[in-house]
Amino acid sequence: MEKNKEFHLPEYYENRELSWLKFEGRVLSEAKDKSIPLLERLKFVSITSSNLDEFFMVRVASLKDMVHADYRKKDIAGMTAPEQLAAISERTKELVDSQYSTYNRSLVPLMQANNIHIVEKYEDLTKEQEAFVDRYFAENVYPVLTPMAVDASRPFPLIRNKTLNIAALLTGKKDEKHKEAVEFATVQVPSVLPRLVPIPANPTEDSGERMCQTFILLEQIIEKNIDQLFLNYKVLCAHPYRVMRNADLTIDEDEAADLLKEIQKQLKMRQWGEVIRLEVESSVDKKLLRFLKDELKVAKEDIYPISGPIDLTFLMKMYGLPGCDDLRYTPYKPQRVPKIDPDADLFSKIREGDILLHHPYQTFDPVVDFIRRAATDPDVLAIKQTLYRVSGNSPIIASLAQAAENGKQVSVLVELKARFDEENNIVWAKKLEQAGCHVIYGLVGLKTHSKIALVVRREEDGIRRYVHLGTGNYNDSTAKLYTDCGIFTCDEGIGEDATAVFNMLSGYSEPLSWNRLVLAPIWLRSRFMRLIERETKHARAGKPAKIIAKMNSLCDEGIIAALYEASAAGVEIELIVRGICCLKVGIPDVSEHIKVRSIVGNFLEHSRIFWFLNDGDEEVYMGSADWMPRNLDRRVEILFPVLDDKIKEQVKHILEVELSDNMKAHVLKSDGFYEKIDKRGKVLVNSQEQFCREAAAAVPKQDHVYHDRVFVPAEPAE
């Protein structure tokens, strides 16, 4: 498709970072929703804090690097790096204000009404609580602390990334009359101790049937006793602060002789990158703040005054409070996949026909079992798998190691560059190597983000290849939290392609032709462009033309321009985009036929599904790639077709239900803002709840639950 300039005007595009901040606002809106149980709302506040940290460490850091390099190229929305940073700073401060307003004005009073108390200031403690806190400090906290003074002989210490610290101004006790110079000191709040400390309840606060639960934050305990750390000084003031540093790894892979060692070295550097955000208590002493600003070399616009506890990720710890079941959703237990009897032979089931998996509504156990059974099956000759993010104690890793020990050929691509999972992946990679697996550490310049597992089995009629393809990671923990799809198949064409994928990853050999799978960065972009262009041609020929696409992010200029051209030709386009969306709707003669919605619910929407009407001969694809430049050009990704007609209908049903969601969906308007749907007079549809009900209804009544799987919230990983 030729680049049509009229669809590439900067005013037709939203800035990527500002669009992400709008997504963060949608997550925060869940915390504001009064219909959601209290602890669920606290969870969403925690998630916004965690998300914002990662956004700064990576995206804001990247823009800072551009400014330092005097990189002047504008983004697709026509904004330079300095302009983006200025807009981000303004929007983020608004978002943080909204976050703390929600916490202080809505959630804290609600917690108190439910007999859950967090002591905000140590001055509010009762005598009994004071005694408890002082004893706790002496026995548990004091031995761990390392107070650090700053003077002529002791330079300002290196403050580690994301750590919570307390800064203090001190003056010598001996010569107070002589107005001795004010000294600075700092102490790190130790992350090895729990930040949320339970203390005896205040009897006057105990009300109602629920047992009163009272907590104080660790930094308040330290602040209360900080004079004990500086016995020869008088503490004038003490305030918590936290720094965020540039944590975007810069690795010259061509120069790195050993990628494993280079990444290990860079991980240590991550702690000491440039300070890109300083969070301080809003009541911080001005002299103290000036000292921090100068020593940390942080710009005024990068200082964030906080009216409440710094770093609200601790609220995730509140989620599991005992005796508070009524303040949480009833835990959802993923159902078994109707086609898969846990006691039956999985390989024979796959031979009967392709099987769709829809997580977390259906259990991830068959995927774990697929590798586990292959590891012990005497007829299995080889197992090959890509791993991007795995759980802390992964049963899949254990099975792969066991398979190698059993003498099978095991090849595993472990993506060392999976952001913030590098350390975890290095550990697993070494364990797999020790077990005898062939471990591939990704490709130079590319992240391997595809989700594919291949089992090669010797059978009566010859060698057969069994393949699992998915939209999500091989992570049994996040599979309970993220909505993803996967397919088991032994289709010959897909099997041949799967072998070719692994040969390409391990030996750089690309086959002359592919059967079914579409790979990035080879030809995924061109395939998507052709699929969109085909709908455009149908519309111009007066035929029905439609595209429905679901993904995490949409920010690729070429894809968006192609969608604009399709819309201008009359193609009806419905997009379900969870996060970033740089496309604008409602532009006359450009995007009038495009609708965009975002669903933020109890589970993280993570599946990627693409449906094309194709003049009635519908085509459905799923895969690991979003419509982003990095997925299409700089990662190894796999798009796979849904071949079975029944499964096509099941996948279409997923899209249809999400398009009818009027409870958790936000719809993008032509002014660039997202709005909840007016539900008055409509049948209420919560797509995630509907999928939970449908998964339960599809299981034979005698074995309604496959295995116990409980929804435990976690931070978004991708």
N, C-alpha and C positions, 0 to 999 in steps of 0.2 A: 504494500500500500504506500503510495507516495505521501510525503510529508505535506499535508495541506495546511498552509500557514494560518488560515482563518480560524482553525481549531487549536492553535498553539499560542494564542494571545495570553500574556501573564494574568490579565484580569479574569480569565476563565478558570484560574487555578487557586486553590487554597494553599497557604504555606503548610508544609508537613508538620512542623513543630507546634504551630498554633492549633492545627486540627487535632493533634495528640492531646493538647491541653483541654480541648473540648470533650474528648473522650474521658479524660480524668474527671471532668465535671459531671459526666453522666454516671461514672462510678460513684462519685460523691452524692449524687442525687438519690442513690439507693440508701445511703446513710440517713438521708433526710426523710425518707418515705415512712410515714407513721404507721402504715399497715404491716411493716416488716418487724419481726420480733427484735427486742432490744440488742441482744448479743450479736445478732446478724448485722445490725446497723453498725455496731462497734467494729465488726470485722471489716466492713467496707471502708470505714475511716482508716483502719490499719493498712488496708490494701492501697489506698490513695497515697499514704505516706511512703510505703515501700516502692510503689511505681514512680513517684516523684524523685526519689533517691536515684533510681536507675536512670531516669530521664536526664538528670543533671550529670551524672558520672559519665554518660555516654554521648547523648545528643548535644547538650549544652557544651560539654568539654570539646566535642568535635568542632563546634562553631567558634569556640575560643581559639582552637588551633588554627582555624582559617584566618582569624583576625591577626594572630601573631605572624602568620606566613604572608600577610597582605594579599590574601586570596580575594579577588574582587568580583568573581563571576556571580551573577544573580541566580537564585533558585527559580523553579518553574512559575512561582507567583511574582517574580520580579523583585525579590528582596535580597539585599546584600547580607553578609554575615552580621555586621554591626546592627543593621536594622532588625534582623531577626532576634538578636540578643536583647535589644531594647524592648521589643514587643513581648518577648518571652518573660522578661523580668516583670513587666507591668501585669501581664495576665496571671503569672504564677503568684504574685503577691495578692491579687484578688482571690485566687483559688485558695491560697493558704488562709486568708482571712475568713473565707466561707467555711473552710474545713474546721477552724477553731471556733467559729461562731456556732457551727452545728454541734461540736463537741461540748462547748461550755454552756450554751443556752438550752440545748435540747437533750443531749445524752446524759450529761452529769445529773441534772434534776431527775431524769427518768431512772438512772441508776440508784439515786438516793431513795426515790419512791419505792424501789424494789429491794431496799436494804443492802445495797452495794455501795460502799463508800471508798473514795480515794482521797486521802488527806492531801490537800493541795499545798499547804504551808505547814512546816513543822511547828510554827507558833500555835497552830490550832489543836495540837495534841493535848489530851488530858494528862494529869499527873501519872496515872497508871501507864498510859501509852508512852509517855516520855521515858519512864523507867525501862520499859520493854525495849524501846528503840535504842537507848543508850547502851543497854546490855548487849543487844544484837550487834551494835557497832563495835563494841570492845571485843566481842568473841568471834565475830565472823568477818567484819569489814576491815577494821584497823590493820590486821596483819597483812592484808593483801595490797593496801594502798602504797603508792610511791609519790609523795608530794615533791614537787620540783620548783625550786625558787629560781628567779632570774635576776642576776646581778652582773657586775663587771667580770666575775670569774666563771659565771655559769650562763652560757648563752640560752636564748629561747629554744625550748625543746621541739623536736619534730612531733607534731600532733597527728596521730594516725587518722586515716580516712574513716569517716562515719562514726568514730568513737565519740561518746558523750564525755565531756570534761567539765570541771568546775574551775573557774578563774577567780582569783582573790587579790585584793590590794591589802598590803600589810604595812604596819609601821612598827619600829622597834619600841619595846615597852620601857626601856631604861630612860631614854631622853625625849619623852613626849613633849616636854616644855620647849625643847629646842627645835621642834617641828622637823624631826628627822625625815629624810627623804622617804617617799612612799615606794615600797617594793612590790613587785608582781610575783605571783606564784600560781601554779596550776596543778591539778591532780586529775588523773583519768578515772572515770567511774568504771570499775572493773566489769567487763562483759562476762567474766567467769562466774559472777554471782547473779542471782535472779534480780531483775530490776523491780519487779512487783513483789513487795514484801508484805505478807499477811501480818496484822497486828491485832491485839485485843480490841473488841468493839467498844464504842462509847455507849454506855447503857441508855443515855438520853436519845440516841439515834435509833435504837432498836424498836421497830414497830411492825405490826402485821404478823402473818404466820411464817413468812420466810426467815430463816436464820440470818442474822446480820453478819455480813462479811466486810471487813475493813482492811484497807491496804495503804501503804505509803511507798513512794518511789525511792529507790536506792539513793538517788542524788540528794533527796531531802534529808535522808539519814546522815549522809556525809556532810552536807551543808550545816546541819545542826551541830555537828561535832568537829567542824573544821579547825577550831582553835587548838584541838589536841594534836594536830599535825604540825603546828607552828608555835611551839610553846613559848619561845622567846619574843613572840610578836603579838601585836594586837591586830585582829582581823577587822579591817574597815568595812569591807563588803565582799560578798561572794555570789557569783552567778554562774549557772550552767551555760555551756556553749557547745556547738558541734560544727565541725568543718566537713565539707564535701570536696573531694579532690577529683581531678581528671583521672578516670580509671579506664580510659579507652586504650587498649593495648595497641602499640604500633610495632609490628614485627615485619622486618624485611626478610621475607621467606626465601628469597633468592640468595641472600647472604648468610642465612642461618644454616649452618652445616647440620645441626641436630635440632629439629623443630621442638622436640620434647624439652630439651635443655633451655632453649631460647624462651619458651613459654613459661617455664618455671622461673627463669630470671625476671621476666616481665611481670609476673604475678607479685613478686616482692616489690617491684617498682611502683605498682598500683597504689601502695599505701602512701607514697610520697609525691604524687603528682601535684600539679598546680591547684591551689585552692580556688574553687569556682563558686562556692556558696558558704557563707558563715551564718549559722542560726544562733541567735542570742535571745535571752529572756527580754521581753519588751521593757521591763523595769530596770534594765542593766545600767550600772553607773557609767556616766559619759566618759570619765577618764579611763575607766577599765576598757570600755569599748574602743576608745581611740588607740589604746596600747595594742589590743588584739588586731585591730585593723592594720596598724603599721607593721607589726611583727609578722602577720600572716600574709601581708601584701595583697589584701583583698579590696576591690573597688567598692565604693559606697553603694552602688546599685546591686551589688551581690551580697549585701547584708540583709538578713531577713529577721526582723523583730517578731518574736513568738509570744502570743498571749495565752500561755498554758504550758503543759509539759512539752519539752522539745523531743521530737521523734515519737510519733504516736503509734509506731509499729508494736509497742508493748501491749496495745489493746487486743492483739490477736491472742495473747495469753489469757485474756478475760473470757474468751469464747468457751473454754472448757470448764468454767466454774461449776463445782458440784451443787446439786440442789436447785439448778436453774433450767431444767428441761423445758419449762414453759416459756422461757425467754429465747429459745432456739427453735429452728425448724426441726420437725421429726427427722432423724437421720434417714437418708435414703439408702436402700440396699439394692445395688445393681442386680438385675434379673439374669437368669441364664439365657443364652441364645437358643431360641426354640429348636433350631435345626441340629443343635449339638447336645447330645446326651453326655454328661461328664464321664459316664462309665463306658461309653462306646469308643470304638477306634476312630480317632479324629481323621486319620488319613482316608479311611473308607468314606467318611461323611463328605470330605472335600471332593472325592472322586464322583460322588453323586451329583455334584453341581456347586457352583460358586455360592459362598455364604457371606452375607453382609453382617458386620458388627457395628452397633451404634452405641458408643460409650458416652457418658457413664451409665446410661439407662440400661444397657446390657453389660454384663461383666467383662472385664479384660482377661479373666482367667484362661479362656481358650488360647489366647496369644502366648501366655506364659506356658500353658500346657503343650502348645505346638513345639516350642523349643525343648521343653523338659522331656517330652516323649521321644523327640528326635534324638536327644542325647543318649537315650538308653535303648533305642530300637536297633536291633542287630542289622536290619536291612538298610538303615540310613548310612550313606557313605560320606556325605558332606553337609555342613551347615554354613551358610554365609549370611551376614547380617550387618546393617549399618546401625550405629548407636550415636545419638546426638546428646540426649540427656537421659540418664537413668536414675533410678531411686537410690537412696543411701545404702540399702541392703537388698540389692536387686536379685530376685530369683532367676532372672534371665541370664545375668552374668554367671551365676553359680552353675546353671545348666550348660552354658557354653564351655565353661572350664571343665565340667564333668565329661562333656562330649569329646573334648580334646584328649582327656586322660583315658577315655575309652577307645582311643585310636582313630577317631573320625577326623576328616579334614575340616578344620574350623577356621574360617576367615572372618575377621571382624574389623570393620572400619570404625574406629573411635575418633570422633571429631574433637580434637583438642581445642579448637577455637570456639566452642560453644560458650558464649559469653557468660561469665560468672559461674560456669560449671567446669572451668578448665581444670581446677585442682582435683575435683572429684573424678573427672575423666582420666586424668593422669594416673591416679591410684588404680582405677579399674583396668586401664590398659596394661599396667605392669603386672597385675594379677593374672590377666588373661595370657600374657606372654609366658609367665612362669608355668602356667598350666599346659602350655604347648600350642596355643592358638597362634595363627598368623595374624598379627595386628598391623593394620594400615593406619597411619596417622593423617588421614585426609590428603588432599591434593594441594600443591603449591598455588597460592592465590585464590583458592576456592574453599568455601565451607561446604561440607557434605551434609545437607539438611534433609535428604530423602529418607523415607521410612520404608525399608524393604527387608524381608527375611526370606531366604531361599533354602529349602531342604531337598537334597538330592537323594532319592531312594531307589534301591534295586527291587524290582517286582517281577512277577512271572512273565509279563510281556515286555520286559526291558526296563530301562532307566526312566523314572518319572520324576518330574520336578514339581514341588509344592511351594506355593508362594503366598506370603502375606504382604499386602500393601496397605499403607495407612496414611491418614492425614496428621497423626499425632505421634509423639515420641514413644519409644519402648520403655515406658516408665509406669510401673504398676501403681505408684502412688498418685501421680497426676491424672492417671486414667480414671480415677474416681471423682475428679474435680473438673476436668475439661470435656467439652462435648467434641467428640471426634468420631470418624468413620474408618472402617477398615474392611478389607475383602480377603477371604481365603479363596484361592483358585489353583487348579492344576492345568489351566489352559496352556496348550503347547506353545503358542506364540508368546504369551507372557513369560512362560518358563525360559524360553530361549533368550528373550530380552533380559530377563533377570540375570542369567549367566553372563550375558554381554556386559551388563552394568558392572558386575563385580570384576570381570576381566579388565574392564576399562579403569576401574578404581585401583586395582592392584598392579596392572601391567601396562596401562596407558594405551591399550589396543581398542580402537573403536571399530565396530563391525561396519560393513559396507551398507547394510540396511537394517531397519528396525521393524518389528511386526506390530506391536501394540503400544508400547510405552513411549512417552514423549519426554525427552530429557532436557533440562537446563544444565549448563548454558549453551548446549549445542543448537537446539531448534525449538525450544518451548515458546520463546517469544514469537517466532514466526508462525507457529501453529495457532497460538491464541489470536494473532492478528488475522490469519486466514479465516478462522472460525467467525470472528466478528465481521470481517469483510463479506463473508458468505451471506450472513443475515442482512447486511446492507444491500447487497445485490438483489436478494429476494424482495426486500421492501421496495426497491426502485422498480422492480418488475411487477409490482402490485400484489405480490404474494404475502401471506401472513408471515411476520418475522418477529422473533422474540428472543431475549436473552435473560436468564436468571442466574446470578452469580453470588456466591457466598464466600467470604474470606475475612481475614483479620484486618488487612490494610490494603488501601488502594492509593498509590501515589506515583505510579509510573506514567510519565507524560505521553509516551507513545500509545499506551493502552487507552488512556483517558481521551486523547484526541480521536482515536478510532471509535470509541463509544460515542463521542460527540457527533462524529460523521454519521454513525449508524442512527443515532437519534434524529439527526436532521433529515435523514432519509425516511424516517417513520418507524424505525425498529422500536418496539416496546422493551424497555430495559428496566429490570427490577434488581437492585443490589442490596445485599445484606452484608454490611461492613461493620465489624465490631469496633474497630479502633480508628486509625487514621484514614481520612477520605479527603483527597485533594481535589476531587471532582465537585463542581458546583451544579446544582439543579436549577431548573426554571429559567435558564438563559434563553431569551427568544431566538428561535431558529437554530439553536445549538443543543440545548439539553432539556427541552420541554417534554420529551418522552422518557426521561430517566427519573426513577424514584429510588431514594436511598433510605435505608433504615438501619438502626443499630440496636442490638439486643444485649442488655446487661442484666444478668440474672444470677441465680444462686450458683450456677456452674459457669465456667469461662468458655464462651463460644470460640471454638478453635478449629472446627472442620472447614475444609475448602471444597466447595462443590460448584460445578459449572454446567449449566444446562442450555442447550441451543435447540431451537425449534426445528431448524433445517427443513423447512417446507413440509413438515409432518413426519419426516424420518428423524425423530429426535435423537440427539447425542448427549450423553451425560458423562462427565469426567469428575474425578476426585483427585486430590493430590496434596503435596506438601508445600506448594508454593502460593504465596500471595501475589497480587499484581503490584510488585515493587521492583525497582531496578536491581536491588541486591539479589532477589529471588530469581529473576529472569536472566541476569547476566553474570552474577558473581558467586553462585552457589550451584552445587549439584542437587537438582530437584527432579522429582518424578511425577508426571501427570499420567494417570491410568484411566482407561475407559471402563465404564460399567457396561458389560456385554450382555448379561442375563436380563431378559425383559421384565421378569418379576422384581428383580432388584432395582432396575431402573424406576419402576413404579414406587418402590419403597423410598428411594432417594428423592424422587419428585415429591413424595408426601412430606418428607422432612422440610423441603423448601416451602411447600404450600402452607404447612402449619406455621412456620416462622413468618411467612408473609401475612398471616392472619392474626399474629400476636398483637393484642392491643393492651396488654398489661405491662410488659417489660420492654416493649419496643419504643425507641425514640426515632422520630422521622425528621430527616433533614429538610429544612425549608429554604426558599430562594434567598433569604437574607443571611444564610450561612449558619443559622442557629438550629439546634435540634429541639423538637417539642414532643412531649408525651401525647398519645392519641386520646382524643375525646371519647370516653367509653359510654357516654349517656345513650341509653336505648339500644346498646349492642350486646351481643352474647360475649361474655368475657373469655378471652383466650390467653392463657399463659403457656407458651409453647413448651417450656421445660417441664412444667407440671403435667402437661398433656402427654409428653413422651414418657414420663415416669409411669403414668397410668396405663398407657398402651403397652409398655414393656412388661408390666405385671400381668395384664390381661392376656398377653400372647403365650404365657408359660402355662403348661398343663398344671391343673390345680394341685396335684399330688406332690409336686416338688417346686413350690412357688419361689423359693430362693435358691440360687446356685451355691453361693458361699456368702458368709457375712462380709459385707463391704459397707463401711460407714463413711459418710461424707465428713471429711475433716478439712477445714479451710486451709489454704496455703497461698503463698505469694504467686502471682503470675510469673512463669519462668521464661515466656517467650514473647 
